[in-house]
């Protein structure tokens, strides 16, 4: 049996009975497979996570990568799922900014379903997170506090051959304003992480949450993000994804207060045999809510991407506006992308749209640039940069936009030079 399903080490963590029950439930549930719609198109049968061990208690490595953000309200370092360092800027704690660690399992415990979000499949990975997470990092603002600088969270996976279970909860109090930036990295070597994030946006609050994912090429990530947006509140949630062997994000965004808004953006670029997998759900529970999703990705070499999205207008969601757009650009003949948008509408007083495209580099744009003396390689770089610029400008952390552009340029610099990883199970899903 997998070390992940062994109950005895759980006794060293808080709330051992609850954790042991989660382990037993995970063993009974079994590993997910592509036979379920939740994991369709994915290589879930070949990830090899069942052969890994839970990450041990970490130290604080000196080489955790940093970000080019000078001004910060707080900085937090998370290694292998455990918080190892918290630094809060001068004056912010006195104003009410809370950055703390709770040692109990995360909010997906018990049923794994929040009535404000909607029906969710609870998988063995969710149950393992309940069992093995060292505790939740909680970032909280009181009502009315505007935090001018971002809170920066460095989430680093250091343990080779192990799985970590980071847990992050962000609560923006009524009328507050907060920006949180999370930088996800990993050490060289095979490993996996199962992060869980909860975003709670109080009435009339503004929360900006930005992930910069730059994991190692042998890393597998199975992430879940759940958000709840109150009345007249705004959430801007963005991800820029460049690393990993297979990285998956399921995002459930619930608009539960009248007039709430959720803007969801993502930029992703794969090469080699990388796979980026996104499953998004926009739940409109309340009247006059708005959601706008824009995901753009590029696939090079034999890499691929998966996008499935659902806009769900619930019966009380009259007057809602919901938009969903996924665009993919294939940079090589062997690259691939699945894009499947969906609508479920239970109220006729709404406005919804969805769109998706998967296409190679536009031949007319190539011809236009080359006819004006731009060499073919440079022309493709300009086209790809322009393709991403729309979504980069919408990313919530303005101070990181140039860094995202730099990472796109770095991918373009290494075109055709990326070898496929030799990790077992790294082969692409059978399409």
Secondary structure, DSSP 8 states (H G I E B T S, - for coil): --GGG--GGGGGSSSHHHHHHHHHHHHHH----TTSGGGTTS-GGG--GGGSEE-------TT----S---EEEEEEEETTEEEEEEE-TTHHHHT-EEEEE-S--TT-TTS--TTT------HHHHHHHHH---EEEEEE-TT-B--SEEEEEEEE--TTEEE--EEEEEE-TT-EEEEEEEEEE-SSSEEE--EEEEEE-TT-EEEEEEEE---TTEEEEEEEEEEE-TT-EEEEEEEE---SEEEEEEEEEE-STT-EEEEEEEEEE-TT-EEEEEEEEEE-STT-EEEEEEEEEE-TT-EEEEEEEEEE-TT-TT-EEEEEEEEEE-STT-EEEEEEEEEE--SS-EEEEEEEEEES-HHHHHHHHHTT--HHHHHHHHHHHHHHHHHTT-S-GGGHHHHHHHHHHHHHTTT-------TT-S----
